[in-house]
């Protein structure tokens, strides 16, 4: 089943784990593709998931959402709160609605019972702004999904800008402008009552780059076959905040915009520690994937800060700096600089365009080191997997990327011979999906640039008469686009027929006929695609040949089923030119 995503902080920091359903098991809807018709069933499922996360993975879920970027239901939210409390999970807080600021904020203001059930208002990609109604609720305000941008230098600039401005601009909506044309005063006596959190989607880009949102993680590790990884700019930008704060720290109210562009935020633990983060990202070097970014100007400047209250006694601040250096293309990230000496609580900093500074009393900052990455390599042109793993550490086979359905290692006790260990598609009911998933199940593998390939696999259907399985080449799409995926799909069915199609949906037929295939028997499929022609073997003998394939020119290999049905696969192999 598709389960909620989990967002958590690194192990060495206090954990604040969060769950958010992107999809629900089909049985939650009792035959309908909607999770709210039977809210008691859906609430019980989510609560059991939270309990299971603790029991089986030792994850303490602190926050739980409703449904990622989809409609919320007030009755369900109230029932979820009741079910959590009844199950001993009073400490698990509810986030709503992981979409836009509206209409959830108006609903919270108009319905006191709903307001009592929700602790956090979560908006996705808010563009660093909020709405006045959200502030009126006095709830915690989170950018509960943000960033989602390619992790190059511009992506790092995006992350630097929104980490500051999600708080600066969101808070200012209710408090008026806090632009400082002269010295900026940071006082310990005023703490904000509004809590803002920004969650990056996603943490590590560890999926095929040609799938949607390739390289949209804070770093990239997408080649398990080579071990290659890249520690990208957003990692170091994250460190400017996370190395010098902890959960429980509070923002000062005196945050805002610098006179010549850029922003600053200040945080404290309430016990004398102070961290100031400054960013001067220019417009073109900080564009995120969404929403559109209105024009603004940033120029080099001197920024003067004055510490007051208990901060006035601070004599020295540690300095960490990142310079993007877009002109020279020689960035310098997260470098420790000479500490700043303060005079009567005052200091002046010269800041250029596209820089990030952290000024802090925290002395534990450290730029982490990591082993050199192995060189990047394409997916192996010759690849085999017989799935013979006796005690697999994971349920999924390596390198297969399930796009619809769930493919797991399986111990086939009915076959003590060559097919004892297989890969099995186990999802038998269409989930209540977030995106427009395909009606077929499919798992892709390999190199999206592959053109001329031979794919072979042993297949075993478990649905009499109605079963169907396929192997494929040149599969061009995945993710939320998988429903319209094209390629060369070689299907066999339990009714004794075969079909070759140019699409996953099976609408464009290239060849078809009798195959003699049945359920509960193993068959070996071999698909060869070379240039504009494709041919297929069944159990080593030609079944069809020279089907004309005009498009797509390249794509992954794949396997899958005709519907949400049980089926097994074994001895998968691919050979690419």
N, C-alpha and C positions, 0 to 999 in steps of 0.2 A: 504494500500500500504506500501511497505517497504520504509522507509524514511532515509535521511542521519543521521548519528550519530552526536551528539553534544558534543564537548569537551569544558569545561569551568572551570575557576578558582573559588575557594570558594567565597561565597557572600561577605565576609568582605574584599576581595582584589579587586583591579581594574579588571573588567571583560574583558576577551578576548575570546569571544566565537567563535567556529569554526565548520563549517558543512562539512561533507564529505559523498557523496553518496556511499553506499555499493551496492545498487540496485536501479533500476528505475521502475516506473509503466510500465506495459506492453504497454499501449497506446502511450508512448513516442516513441517506435520503429515502430509504425504503422504496426504491424503485423510481425515485425522482432525482433529478440532477440538481438538488438544492439542499443546503445543510440546515435550513431553518424551519422546515415543515414539521420536523420532530425534534424540537430544541432539547428535550431531555436526553435523547439518544446522542446528539452531537456533544452536549455538555459532558455526558458520561464518558464519551470517547476521549475528549481532550483531557479530562481529569485522569483517566487511566493512563494516557500517554505521559502525563507529568509524573505520576507515581512510578511508571515503568522506567522513565529516564533516571529516576533516583535508584530504583531497585537494581537495574541491570547495568547502568553506566555511571552511577554515583554523581549524577548531575542534579544540582538543586536549582530548579526553575523558579526564578524570582518574579518574572513577568510573563504574561501570556496575552497574545493578541486574538483577534476575532477571525478575519479572513483577509489575506493579503490583497489589497487594492481592489476589493470587491465590496458589495453592499453589506452594511451591518444590519442587525435586527435587534431592536431594543429589548424585546421579550427574551431573546436568547442571551443577551449580555447579562440581564438580571438573573436569569436561571443559571448561567455559568458561575456568577458570583455565589449564588446560593449553594450550588453543587460543590464548588471549591471549599466553602466554609464547612459544609456538612462532611467533607472528606478529610478534614484536618489540615486543609491548605489555606488557612486564613491569611498566611503571610504572602501568598502568591497574588500579585497585583495585576489588574487588567489594563491593557492598552487598547485604545480605540481611536480611529478605526483603521490605521495604516493605509490611508488613502489621501484625501484632501482635508483641509481644516474644516470644511463644511461638507455635509450638514451635521456632523457629529457635535460640533460645539453648540449649535443652537439646540439640538436635542438634549444635551447635558444641562443647559440653562433652563429649559422648559420642563424637564422631568427630574425632580429631585431624587427619586429612587434610582434612576439611571445614573445621575451624578454621583450618588453614593457608591455605585458599583464600579465606576471607572476611576482609576487613579492617575492615568497618564493619557494625554492626547497625543497621538502619534500621527504625523503627516509625512508623506513621501515627497521628496524633491521640492521642498517649499520655496526654493529660490531665496533663501535667507530671510524671508519675511513671514509674519503670522497675521492673524486677524484680531481685531479688538475683542470679539466675543470669546476667543480662546483665552486671552488674558483675563477676561472677566470671570472665567470659571475658577481661577486661582489654582488650576491643576498644573502638574508638571507638563512642560511642553517639550516634545522630542521631535527631532527630525529622524524618524524611526527607520528611514531608508534614504540614503543619499549617496552622492559621488558617482558610482557606476560609470566611470570614465576610463578611457585607456590610460594605463599607468606610465605614460611618458612624462616629460617635464611639464607639459601643459596640464596633464592630469594631476601632477603634484601641486601645480599652482591652483587648480580648482579646489583640491582638498585643503590647502592652506587657507584659501579665502573663506570657504564655507565653514571650516572649523571655528574660525573667529566670528564670521558675520552671521552665522545662524543664531548666535547669542546676541551679538551687538544689535543687529537690525530687528530681530524678533522682539527683544526686550524694549527697544526704543519705540515700537509701535504704540505702546501704552504710556510711555514716560516722556514723550517729546524728544527733541534733539539733544544729543549729548556731544555734539561736535565741539572740540576745544581749539580755539584759535590761538590761545596762549598756553602757558604751562598747564599740564594735566595733573590734577590732584588725585592721589589714590589714598583713600582714608579707610581705616579698619573699622570705623564705627557704623558703616551702613552696608548691610548685606542684602542682596536681592532675595525676594521670596519666590521668584520664578526660577525653576530648574530647567536647563536646556541640555539635551543630549543629542549627539549626532552619531548615527550608526552607518558605517560604510557597507555598501553592497558592492563587492564582496571582499572577504578577507584575503584569500589567495586564489589567483586564477589558475585552477588546476583542472582544466577541461580543454578539449580540442579547441584550438584558437579559431577555427572557422565556424564553430557554433556561435549563436548570437552572444554578444557581449564579450568577445574574446579580449583577453588581457585587461578585463575590468576589475581586477583585484588590486589590493595595495601592493602586492608583489606577484610574481609569476613563477609557477612551477608546473609546467604542462608537458614535460617529457619524462615520464617515469622510466622509459626504456633507456634514456641516456643519463638521467640524473641531473640534467641541466636545470638551473634556476636563475632568476634575476631578482636581486633586491632592488626594487624600483623606488623612485623619488618619494611616493606617498608614504613609504615606511619611515623615512627620516623625518618627513613633515609630521607624522603622527607622534614621533618621539619628542618633538618640541613641546607637546602638551602632556602626553602620558607619562613621560619620565619624571615630570616635576609636579604632578598632582596625583591624587588618589580619589576613588569613589568616596563621597562624603565631603570633599572640598566644596566651597561655595564661590560663586562669582561675586565680585564687588559690583555695586551699582555704577561706579564711575568707570565705565567702559565706553568706547565710542570710536569715532572716526578721527584720524589725524588731519591736520589742516590741509595738507597737500595730497590727500588720498591715502588709503590704507586704514587699517583698524588696529585696535589694541584691546585685549581683555586682561583682567587681573583676577586671580583666584587665591583663596587662602584656606587654610585648614582651621581657622579660628583660634589658633594657638601661637600666632606670630609668624608663621611661614607665609611667604608671598611668592607668587609666580606671575610674571607678566609675559604675554605672548603678543608680538607685533608682526603684522604681515603688510607688505606693500606690493601685492600682486597687481600687475596691470591687467587691463581688460582682456587683451588678446592672448595673454599667457596664463589665463585662469578660467577659461570657458569650460563649463561642465557639459555633460551630454544632454542635460535638461535641468531646468527650463531655460528659455532664451535669456541671455544676459544683457540688460540695458547698458548703454555706453556710460563710461565714467573715466576720469583721468587720475593718474598717480604720477607724481614727480618726486625727485630727491628732495630731502628736507632734513632739518634738525628738529628733533622732538624733545621737549623738556618735560620732565615729570617731577612732581613734588609729592613726597610721601608725608602723610599726616597721621595723627593718632598714634597708636602703638607702633606703626610702621616708621615713624619719624626717627626712631633710634637705630634703624638699619644702617650700617656703615658700608656694606659691600654686597654686591649682587654678582652671582655667577652669570656668565654670558655664553650663549650658544647661538651660532649663526648658520643659516643656509643662504647661499647665493645661487640663483638659477643661471645667471650669466648667459642669457639667450644669445647675445651678440657673439661672444667668443665660443659658445657651445662647450664650455668647460665648467660645468656646475661644481659647486662645492657644498656638500650637504652635512649639516649637523656637526659643525666644527666648534670645539671649545676655544673661546677667546680669552683674552686677559680680563680678569674681573673688573667690574666698575666700582670705583670708589665714590661714595656719596658725600656731599657737603651739605650739612643741615637738611638731610633728607632729600636733596635734589640731585638730579643728574640730567645730562643732555646726551642724546644719542643721534649720530648722523646715520640716516637710513637712505639707501638708494632704492631704485625701482626693483621689484621682483626679489625681495629679500624676506626672510623670516628670522626673527630674533626671539629668544627666550631669555629673560632676565629673572633670576630666581635666588632665593635664599637657600634652596635645596642644593646640597653639595654632592649628592650621590649620582649625578648624571654621568653617563658613560656611553660612548659610541661603541656599540657591540661589534665584535669581529665574527667572521664566519669563514668556513673553508672555501677555497676557490671552487667555483662551479665547474663541473665537467663540461666539455664543449657540447654545443647544441648538435643534434643529429636528427635526421628525418626518421620517421617510423620505419622499422625494418621492412625491406621489400619482400622478404620471405619470413612468414610468421605462422606458427602452429600452436595449438592448444588442445590437449586431450582432456583437460579438466580433471586429471587424476590427482586430486589433492585430498588426502585422507582426513586431515583435521584443519580445514581452511581457517586462517585467521580472520577472513572477511567472508561475507556471504556472496559477494560479487567477484567474478573473474576479472583479472587485470586487463586494462586497456579497452574493455567493452564499455560503451557509454549508452546506457539505457535512455531512450528518448520518450518512449511510451511503453508501459508495462514494466515488469520486474523480472530480471534474469538472475538466477541464483545457482550456486553449486548445489548438486543434488546427488544423494546416495541412492542409486537405483537397486533396491533389494530384490526386485523381480528379475534382474538380469545379472547372474553371478559371473558372466563372461566378460566380453570386451567392452560392454557399456555399463559397467558398475558405477562409474563416476561420470556424471553428465552436467550440462548446463540446462536448467529448466526455467521456462517462463511460467510464473506461478500466479499471476493476477488473473482472476476469473470473472471479475466484474469491473466495468468501466468506473473509474473514480469520479467524484465530483471535482472537476478540474478547475485550475486557475486559468490556464490558457486553452486554446482550442486544440487539444491533443488529438492525435490520429485515432481512427477507429480500429486500427491495427496496432500490434505491439512491434517495436523495432529497437534494436541496439546496434549502434554503429561502431566501427573500429578502423584504425589505420590512418592513412594520409589522404587528406582531402584533395591533394593534387594528383592522386593516382588516376591513370587513364586506361592503360591496357593491363588487365589483371585476370587471373584465374582464381576463383573462390570455390572451395569445396567444403562440404560438411555432411555428417550423418544426421538424419532427422527422424523424429519419432513423434507421431501425432497421437493424442490421447482422447480425442473427441470423435466418436464413431460417426461416419457419414458427413458431419459438419466441419470436421477439422481441416486446417490448412496451415502450411508453413512456407517460408521462403528463405532464400539466400539472395544477396543483391550486391551490385557493384555500381560505382559512380553515383552514389547517393549524395545529393547536393545540399540538402537542408536538414536542420534539426531544431531542437528547442521549440519555441512557440510557432515556428514555421514548418514543423515536421509534417503537418497535415497536407501540405502541398509539395512534399518532397518528390523529386523526380530521380530517375536512375534506370537501372536495368534490374528488374525483379523477377526471379524464377520461382514460381509457386508450384507446389503439388498439394493435392487435396485428398481427403479420406474417401471421397466418392469415386476415386479412380481417374481423375482428370489432372491436367496441368495447365498452366497459363504463364505467359511471359508478358509483363507489362512495363510501360515506360514511367509508371508512377506508383507510389505507395497505395494510393486509393484504388488502383486497379481499373481505372477507367480507359486508359489507352492501351489496347491489347496489341502486342507485336506477334504473338503466336499462341496457339492453344490446341488441345487435343486430349487423347486418352493416354494415361500413364500407368494404370493398374495399381496405383498406390492405395494403401489402406491404413487405417489406424492400427496401433499396437503391433507395428512391424518397422524395423529399421530400413531406411532408404538412404543411399548416398547421392547427394546432388552435387554437380560440378557445373559452374558457370564460367565461361570464358568470354571476355569482351576485348576485342582488338579493333582499333579504328572505328569504323561505322558498322561493324558486324558483331553479333553475339551468337553463341552456341551453348547448348546444354546437354549434359550427360545425366542419365539415371542409372545408378548402380554400375557405372563404367561403360555404358552403351549409349550411343547417340540417341537423344529423344527429339531434339529439334536443332536446327542450325541456320546460320546466316540471316538471323533476324536483323533488320536494319535499325540502327540506333543513331539518330541524328543529334540528339541532345539528352542530357548535359554532357559536356566534354570530359568531366572529371568528377571525382567524389569518393566518399568512403566505401568500404565494404560494409555489409550489414547482414543480420539475420533477424527473423521475427515470425509472428503468427498472424493469421487472417483475422482473428478476433481475440477478445480476452479469454484465452483458453489455455489449458495445460498442454505443453509440448516440450520435448527434450532435443538437445543438440549435442553432438559429440564430434571429436576429431576435426575441429575447425582448422582450415588452412587457407592461406592466401599467398599468391606469388604475383608480384607486380614487376613490370618491366622497368 
